[in-house]
Each structure stands twice: as C-alpha cells, then as structure tokens.
Amino acid sequence: MVPVEGAGFALTILIYFGGLFAASKISLFFGIQHKTQVLLLIVVHFALSALNYMLARTLNKKEVRHTVAGLRLEKVILFLTLIFTPLILMMIYKEFFG
C-alpha cells in the first residue's frame, strides 16, 4: 500500500478521471466524429493535468501537507502526466497514421 498524506491525491485523481469521463459524454452527446474525439482527448488530458498541477501547488503552498509515498503531490502529478502522455499519443498515432 502506498502511503498517502492529505486528501489532495484523491481530489486530483477525481478531477482527472471525472474530466475525461465528462469529455467523453459531451462528445457522445454532440455526435463528434471519432478522430475529433481523439484530438479532444489529448487537449483535455493536458488541460486537466495543468489544472491538477496548479491545484497541487496551491494545496502545498505554505507547507507540505499532501504527499504520496513521501513525494510532494506536484511531483507525483508530473510523473503521472509523463506516464499517461505517451499512451495517449500512441492512441493518436494509431488513429491517424495506423
């Protein structure tokens, strides 16, 4: 089990996956084409990652209260962004060039 201090990690995970879920439902509601949905995914990914990073910086502004496995929440958010970005880029590459 990974030790988590503070509720910031749960909040950022909720915002990220909730935002992706909302973007998928909105694209289905408006009937957006599949290729446009894939491009929307990368835009929403970067927007939510930036929002989560700013939120983590704000939560740890005065003192470090939100950590994951002893690391500051901001560093964990950047690490997860670096993990998810190549996966999303591979989806885009496969959609447009595969």
C-alpha positions as CSV (number, residue, x, y, z in Angstrom):
1,M,0.0,0.0,0.0
2,V,1.3,3.4,-0.9
3,P,1.2,5.9,2.0
4,V,-0.8,9.0,1.1
5,E,-1.0,12.1,3.3
6,G,-3.8,14.5,2.8
7,A,-6.8,14.4,0.5
8,G,-5.1,16.1,-2.4
9,F,-4.2,13.0,-4.3
10,A,-7.8,11.7,-4.2
11,L,-9.0,15.1,-5.3
12,T,-6.7,15.3,-8.3
13,I,-7.5,11.7,-9.4
14,L,-11.2,12.5,-9.1
15,I,-10.8,15.7,-11.2
16,Y,-8.7,14.0,-13.8
17,F,-10.8,10.9,-14.4
18,G,-14.1,12.8,-13.9
19,G,-12.9,15.3,-16.5
20,L,-12.1,12.6,-19.0
21,F,-15.5,11.0,-18.3
22,A,-17.3,14.3,-18.8
23,A,-15.4,15.0,-22.1
24,S,-16.4,11.5,-23.4
25,K,-20.0,12.0,-22.5
26,I,-20.1,15.5,-24.1
27,S,-18.5,14.2,-27.3
28,L,-21.1,11.5,-27.5
29,F,-23.9,13.9,-26.8
30,F,-22.9,16.3,-29.6
31,G,-22.1,13.5,-32.0
32,I,-18.5,14.4,-32.6
33,Q,-16.6,12.2,-35.1
34,H,-14.1,9.6,-33.7
35,K,-11.0,11.4,-34.9
36,T,-12.1,14.6,-33.3
37,Q,-12.8,12.8,-30.1
38,V,-9.2,11.5,-30.1
39,L,-7.9,15.1,-30.5
40,L,-10.3,16.2,-27.8
41,L,-8.8,13.6,-25.5
42,I,-5.2,15.0,-25.8
43,V,-6.4,18.5,-25.3
44,V,-8.5,17.5,-22.2
45,H,-5.5,15.5,-20.9
46,F,-3.2,18.4,-21.0
47,A,-5.8,20.8,-19.6
48,L,-6.7,18.5,-16.7
49,S,-3.0,17.8,-16.0
50,A,-2.2,21.5,-15.8
51,L,-5.2,22.1,-13.6
52,N,-4.2,19.3,-11.2
53,Y,-0.6,20.6,-11.1
54,M,-1.8,24.1,-10.2
55,L,-4.2,22.6,-7.6
56,A,-1.3,20.6,-6.1
57,R,0.9,23.7,-5.9
58,T,-1.9,25.6,-4.2
59,L,-2.6,22.8,-1.7
60,N,1.2,22.7,-0.7
61,K,1.7,26.4,-0.8
62,K,2.5,27.2,2.8
63,E,3.8,23.8,3.9
64,V,3.9,20.3,2.5
65,R,0.7,18.6,3.6
66,H,-0.2,16.5,0.6
67,T,2.3,13.7,-0.3
68,V,2.3,10.3,-2.0
69,A,4.9,7.9,-0.9
70,G,6.9,10.7,0.7
71,L,7.0,12.8,-2.6
72,R,5.3,16.1,-3.0
73,L,1.9,15.9,-4.8
74,E,3.2,18.2,-7.6
75,K,6.0,15.8,-8.5
76,V,3.6,12.8,-8.5
77,I,1.2,14.7,-10.8
78,L,4.0,15.4,-13.2
79,F,5.2,11.8,-13.1
80,L,1.6,10.5,-13.8
81,T,1.3,13.0,-16.7
82,L,4.6,11.8,-18.2
83,I,3.2,8.2,-17.9
84,F,-0.2,8.9,-19.5
85,T,1.0,11.2,-22.3
86,P,2.9,8.6,-24.3
87,L,-0.1,6.2,-24.1
88,I,-2.5,8.9,-25.4
89,L,0.0,9.9,-28.1
90,M,0.2,6.2,-29.2
91,M,-3.6,6.2,-29.5
92,I,-3.5,9.4,-31.7
93,Y,-0.7,7.9,-33.8
94,K,-2.6,4.7,-34.4
95,E,-5.8,6.6,-35.2
96,F,-4.3,9.0,-37.8
97,F,-1.3,7.0,-39.1
98,G,-2.0,3.4,-38.3
